[in-house]
Amino acid sequence: MAAFTIPLNSTSDQHVVEMCLEGLRLCIHIACIFNMDLERGAFVPALAKFTSLSTPHEIKPKNIEAIRYLLGL
């Protein structure tokens, strides 16, 4: 999980953001396929954290992308 969340937290580069969000999405997908509830329960909140919905005045483009990926699950 850290392979995706640390770069996502520290960059504004759109390509890196998209790759990290796609990685998180695929991890969630794999966890669902193999009925890995604990892992899914860790990845979904990690993705939700990057939406910044609790602080709407600080939303950046990468947060909007995170919202799109979360809605796409």
C-alpha positions in Angstrom: 0.0 0.0 0.0 2.9 2.4 0.8 4.1 2.0 -2.8 1.0 3.9 -3.9 0.1 6.2 -1.0 3.5 7.8 -0.3 4.1 9.0 -3.9 0.4 10.0 -4.2 0.7 12.1 -1.0 3.9 13.8 -2.1 3.4 14.7 -5.8 1.3 16.8 -8.0 2.5 15.2 -11.2 -0.6 14.0 -13.1 1.0 10.9 -14.5 2.3 9.7 -11.1 -1.2 10.5 -9.5 -3.0 8.4 -12.2 -0.6 5.5 -11.8 -0.9 5.4 -8.0 -4.7 5.7 -8.2 -4.9 2.9 -10.8 -2.6 0.8 -8.6 -4.9 1.3 -5.6 -8.0 0.5 -7.8 -6.4 -2.7 -9.0 -5.4 -3.8 -5.4 -9.0 -3.3 -4.3 -10.2 -5.3 -7.4 -7.9 -8.2 -6.5 -8.9 -8.1 -2.9 -12.6 -8.4 -3.9 -11.9 -11.2 -6.4 -10.2 -13.3 -3.7 -12.6 -12.3 -0.9 -9.8 -10.6 1.1 -12.0 -8.5 3.4 -9.2 -7.3 5.6 -7.1 -6.1 2.6 -10.1 -4.5 0.9 -10.9 -2.8 4.2 -7.4 -1.3 4.2 -7.2 -0.2 0.6 -10.7 1.5 0.3 -10.2 3.9 3.2 -6.7 4.7 1.9 -8.2 5.7 -1.5 -11.0 7.6 0.3 -8.4 9.5 2.3 -7.1 11.1 -0.9 -10.5 12.6 -1.8 -10.1 15.3 0.8 -13.9 15.6 1.1 -13.6 16.5 4.7 -11.7 19.6 3.8 -13.3 20.9 0.5 -11.4 24.2 0.5 -8.1 22.2 0.0 -9.2 20.1 -2.9 -6.6 19.8 -5.7 -6.8 18.1 -9.1 -5.4 14.9 -7.7 -8.2 14.8 -5.1 -10.8 15.1 -7.8 -9.1 12.1 -9.6 -9.3 10.1 -6.3 -13.0 10.9 -6.1 -13.5 9.6 -9.7 -11.6 6.4 -8.9 -13.6 5.9 -5.7 -16.8 6.3 -7.6 -15.6 3.9 -10.3 -15.2 1.0 -7.9 
